[in-house]
Amino acid sequence: MDTPAVRTTCPYCGVGCGVLATPRDDGTVAIAGDPEHPANFGRLCSKGSALGETVHLDGRLLEPQIGGKAASWDEALDLVASRFNAVIREHGPDSVAFYVSGQLLTEDYYVANKLMKGFIGSANIDTNSRLCMSSSVAGHMRAFGSDTVPGTYEDLELADLIVLTGSNLAWCHPVLYQRIAAAKVRRPQMRVVLIDPRRTMTADIADMHLPIRADGDTALFVGLLGFLAKEGALDHAYIERHTTGFAAALGLASFCDLDVISQHTGIAPDQLLAFFTLFARTERCVTVYSQGVNQSASGTDKVNAIINCHLATGRIGRPGMGPFSVTGQPNAMGGREVGGLANMLASHMQIENAGHRRLVQDFWASPAIAARPGLKAVDLFKAVGDGRIKALWIMATNPADSMPEADHVAKALKACPFVVVSDINAETDTTAYAHVLLPAAGWGEKDGTVTNSERRISRQRPFLPLPDKAKPDWWIITEVARRMGFAAAFTYQNPAQIFAEHAALSGVENKGSRDFDIAAHAGISARAYDNLAPFQWPQSQHAATGGGRFFADGGFFTPDRRARFVAVPPADTGVIDQRFTLNTGRVRDHWHTMTRTGKSARLSAHFAEPFVEMHPLDAAGRGIADASLVRLNNDYGDIVVRALLTDRQARGSVFVPMHWTNQFARSARVDTLVTSRTDPVSGQPALKMARVDVQPFEALWYGFAVLRNKPRAIATDYWALAKAHGGYRIELAGLREPDNWAVFAGELFGCGDDAPLLRYHDARNGQQRMAAFSGDALTGALYIARQPVAVSRSWASEQLSQRFPAVQNRFQLLAGRPGGDMPDKGAIVCSCFSVGRNEIASAARGGCRTVAAIGEALQAGTNCGSCRAEIRGIVDANRLQAAE
């Protein structure tokens, strides 16, 4: 009998969706959205829906390792503590560092920050959240005096105008996108404006798309401020009562001539006028921004330019109004609350504030407190590289892939005298450099809290046992702290005790002077913690209820309680050279470096290999054909990826996803190409503004294979591996042919040189097709051609789960596509129901003229809804074809 469903929280983006997880007797886990959770009300995206497919133990790190060999927990923990202590004694506390992650739970984050800042006495703890939202933190601090998100998700449904800037919400925060889409159906008068260099899938619900030039956001919103003043759309009463610095900010906005703004942004003057007029005339307006704003060398200025417009119109803290930073990770906000950034203290206190330092040190009874900000992520790894950092502990993140100038980061890790990595996976591009590996608990095993983008704290509850010797991160950190000599301050026996301490600290000497306050939970018991329902902060000790919105009536957290307008100049967006601007980001069904989503066959079906989006005219000028291979390079490195030609991509720019690593492709770590240039205020790197050359990769041959077992090694110049139902699929290409194709196939299939192969060879056109079987099951099939292989990938992958008792069926396999009685479904569009592009196109030609009609006919788009924008594009394209 299946166990009851456990209420927990999704481990992916910052939406923070509630999940119902039900372990089954057969070892699988059923996943559903929690209809009672106020973030998603039962909705889930494709990644969340597939969580049950990612909790298996394949590839898990299940025991501590020292130097690549199994060790006991005592041996590993003693070594970590002794080495850190020795380095500190010899070189001082700033010679060690922690690099942590928005994948940690708040309780994990809290004890890591406490150990580093309060007991080691250094602020050298930073987080991968530095890479995605630290410019938002810095902008909030400059404007509000605190890192406060003023609004709530409900505002997205109440607004009459939603401005999405630098945010592909449809793919990166799908459930918020679905909530907006549903609200737009209920209230057709709602308007959505998308500001993005690419015409992403989010444009499906946009009434207006402004194809802004990279880094043109500051000029756009500075120009908007000037336009609002000119049009008399300012709230002078709010400005006078609750703000300072308006005159200086408006002074830099005086260049509001539309032609000048157009030159800075690349947006036509008539489009600018339409947007500015819509913003000026629509009071209930929310501006949602994400990585397209933050990941810039001028990200903090962009954030303040946006906030300035909301302060100037008084559109903040009221229903349906405000600037809204949407975070990328499940617990980026929780990390900010406990001081996980190198320039923050716990409970949103400031490390430069002597009073805050005293308060935290007294509360922790710590021997030392960090007196100045530590090294931010980019500078931290530079310090690892030049020898200043001699011992580094990395927790739940993969910087060898995700940091800018990733090859330099890998070299730094290789040279570091002592590297500790806590992770759930044994093999990542970062664990390869670890002297000590510590097996951490994964989602489904972890127990703690996370905070989403609307300040809502939710529980992640365990529903699976800890596998083998894996342990929670908070336990690992606590054990090291005890061994370092700090046992009296790290007596925690469970995460409830850590949460209670965290809550208590938030209320100390607060009385409304700080935004973050959850002191209502300071005395929480283990049972109450187990039953904790999602809640928004603040919830002070003296308030029966909390949450809600900030700043409608002022009450900012600056010394004079007034908001600060920040005078920001437009960033220079001029063309630097003739190379392409490289934009990086996410795809719909994958997450970060695929250590979780890469385990799911259906999540790998939508995009199974790394690619570059490029405008067809740019591609033609470089001799690049659709689906050919492309080399991108600059002074920092080079990658080889598949060409995806689309007019959704602006000319002069290219887009490459961030997800692929050396575990999934031979050469696709896109952050090797990204410079370590950072925002001077936030320290956030400009991950969307690298300059690259783009050239054809002149392969002599191309291949595609399906394999039952993961290959041990792949000796080709290009390969990209993805999970498939029943095994793996792999794209291949080479600059020279193998000496013997049969030997190559046998090694790839893992069946040896002498295994019998079913084989087809056409010397005239260079085609090679081979398959091997074990009994009546397919071991592997390989298709080779001189051009990208014309094989139905989805059909070939499905053959791994089929049986082949008859010879004629085996020969059909070599054809590479289904017979006439079984149409080719094409590339997968709907991951939830495995519905392909060809099936949707056929249904559209057969009379299904809407997304809803496609859903009724094929089920596509009826579960998580993340594919609905893509379905609409296919339907519209086929309607146009039918009309021609």
Secondary structure, DSSP 8 states (H G I E B T S, - for coil): -----EEEE-SSSTT--EEEEEE-TTS-EEEEE-TT-TTTTT---HHHHTGGGS-S-TTB--S-EETTEE--HHHHHHHHHHHHHHHHHHH-GGGEEEEE-TTS-HHHHHHHHIIIIIII----EEEGGGGTTHHHHHHHHHHHSS------THHHHH-SEEEEES--HHHHSHHHHHHHHHHHHH-TT-EEEEE-SS--GGGGG-SEEE---TT-HHHHHHHHHHHHHHTT---HHHHHHHEE-HHHHHHHT----HHHHHHHH---HHHHHHHHHHHHH-SSEEEEE-HHHHSSTTHHHHHHHHHHHHHHHT-SSSTT-EEEE--SSTTHHHHHHTT-STTB-GGG-BTT-HHHHHHHHHHHT-S----S----HHHHHHHHHHTS--EEEEES--HHHHSSSHHHHHHHHHH-SEEEEEESBS--TTGGG-SEEEEB--TTT--EEEE-TTSEEEEE---S---TT-B-HHHHHHHHHIIIIIGGG---SSHHHHHHHHHHHHHTT-TTSSS---GGGTT--HHHHHT---EES---TT-SS--S---TT---SSTTS-EE------------SSSEEEEEE--SS--TTSTTGGG-HHHHHS--S-EEEE-HHHHHHTT--TT-EEEEEETTEEEEEEEEE-TTS-TTEEEEES---TTTBSS--GGGSS---B-TTT--B-TT-EEEEEEE---SEEEEEEESS--S---SSEEEEEEETTEEEEEEEESS--S-HHHHHHHHHTS-TTS--EEEEETTTTEEEEEEEETTEEEEEEEEESSS----HHHHHHGGGSB--SHHHHHHHHHTS--TTS----SEEETTTTEEHHHHHHHHHTT--SHHHHHHHH-TTSSS-TTHHHHHHHHHHHHHHHH-
